[in-house]
Amino acid sequence: MAWKNDQVSGVETEKILELARKCLSVEGDFVELGCYKGDTSLLLASLLVENPVENSAKRLWIYDSFEGLPEKGSEDDSALGVDFKKGELLVTKREVKERFLRAGLPVPVMKKAWFSDLTGSDLPESIALAFLDGDLYESIKDSLRLVEPKMNERSIIIVHDYNNPALPGVAKAVDEWLTNKAYKLEVFQSMAILQG
């Protein structure tokens, strides 16, 4: 099923779906930290419905402040990113839930919180695919901290806006996290694809 995605290009959307299909056979659930209007969430939910995994109850979990962006830190400073202000990209939890209901898709596990307030117990026990779209340094740093202990062999982490000059904090957070880690980094369009 084709869904319109405001924040992710068509080519990136196809790549996300390709990687998500690979993760269907990997133990664990799908998680998305930073869902905005739920465009990518709808894609992932649709993929799970269309590809039920035998003897598995793979689920989608989505996390967002549902209050828009947090305050930027110095790592996020960019002349190109002046539009990314506190409170921008605000969509309510109810709006996202209603999109799932209208699409006839199962409503995912939805958690309203700042990523810095989440703990490992807020996430599933095991993660096959993590899509991180927190836009800012601290959000991505927190997201990586949360998902790392839950990842399995062959699990994939996708970080949106890694190669986006308007959001330099994303690349900084990922590059710092990768130090002394065995993850392989592939850059595809604006995304970082991390595989252990």
N, C-alpha and C positions, 0 to 999 in steps of 0.2 A: 504494500500500500504506500502511495506517495504522500508525504506530509510536507507542507511548506515550513521552512526553517529560516527565521529572521536573522539568526546570529551565526549560523554555520553555512558555508558555501555548499552548493550542490555536489561538487567534487569531494569536499570533506565529508559530507553526509554519506556518500557512497562508501568512502573509506571506513567510516565509523561502522556502517552496517557490515562491511566485509570482515572487519576485526571482530565485531560482535558475533557473527556467524561462527568464526573460529572458536569463540569462547563458549558456544553452546555445549560443547563436549567437555568443558573444563569444570571441575567441581567448584561450586559456589554460586552466589547470586550476582546480579548486575546492580551497581550503585552509580548514582549521579550526584555529585556535590556541586550545586549551582545549576538550577533548572530553568530560571527565568520563566518564560511562558509554558514550558514543558514540551517544546518542539522535539528535542532529542529524546526526551522521556517517552513521548508517544511512539517514536520510531522503534525504540528498544522494546517497549511493551508489545507493540504489534509483532515484532520479530519473535518474541517469546510465545505469543499466542499461535503464530503460524508454524512454529517449530517446537512442539511439545517434546521435551526430552524424556525418553523412556525411563521410568522409575525415578523421576526427579521432579521436584517442585521448585524449580528455579524461579526466583522472584526478582522484582525490580524495587529498589529502595531509592527515594529521592530526598535530597536535603537542600534547604534554602532558608535564608533569613526571612523571606517574604516581606522584607522591609527595604529592599533595594540594596545598593552597594554600601559597605561600611566606609569609614574615613580612610583616605589613602595615606600611606606612609611615604617616607622619603624615597624608598626603593621604587615607587610607582611614578615618580616625577617624569613627565615627558611633555614637551610642547605639543605633541600630537594628541595627547590624552586628556586635554583640558575638559572635555565633555563628561568624563567619567567621575562624577561628583557623588558625594554621600547622598544616599536616597534614590539615586538614579537606577533605572531598570527595576522598578518596583512593580511586582505583580503579586496578588494575594494567593494564599493557599487555596481558597475557595475557587478562584478563577481557574487554577490549574486542575483541580479536581473535576470541575465541571467540563473541562475539555475531554478528560478521559470518559466521563459519563456520556457525553454527546457522541464520542467516537465508538462507544460500545466496547471499550477496553476495560479490563480489570484495573481498579484504582490501585496504584502502587502503595507501598508503605511510605508515608510522607511525614517528614520531621521538620518542624519549623524551629530553627536555631541558628545562631552564629556558629560558624565552624569551630571557633576557639572554645565554645562552650560544650562541644560534643566530646564524648569519650568513646573508647572502643566498644563499650556495651551498647551504644546507640546504633552500631553497625551490625550487619549480619556476621555470623561466625566465620564465614568463608566467602571470598570474593573472586569471581571469574573475570569480571570486567569492571573497571572503574573509569568513569568519564568525569574529569575535573574541569569545571568552568567557573572558577571563582574570581577571575579577572585581575585580582590584586595579589601582591607578594604574600601578605600574611594569610590570606584565604587559601592560596595554593600550598603554602608551607603547612598550614593546619590540615589541609586535605590529604597531603602526602603522609603526614604523621599518622593520620587515622587509618588510611587504607593499607599501608605497608605491612603491618603484622598479619593482615587478613588475606594477603595475596597467596595464590598457590602456584605450583609449577605450571607454566603455560598461561598464567593469568596475564592480562594486559591492562596497563594504565594509559589512558589518553588524556593529555592536558591541552585544552584549547587555549589559543592566544599565546602560545610559546613564542611564535615568530611574528609577533604583532608589535611594531615599534611604539604604538600608542599605549601599550601595557607592558613596559619593560620589567616590572616586578615579577611577572609570571616566569620568564626565562631565568631570572636571578634565583627565584625559589627552587626551580627545577634543577638548575646547575649546581646549586649548593647541596641539594638533597642527593644528587648523583655521586658526589664525592665519596670515594671508598665504597661504592655499591657496585654490584655485579650486573646491574641493569644495562641493557643495550638501548641507546637512544637513536630513534629514527625521526627526522623532521619531515613532515608532510604538510605542505601549504603552511597554515599557521599553527599546526598541531605538533606536539611532541608525543611520540608513541614509545612507551617504555615497556620493555619485556625482559624478564629475569632469565 
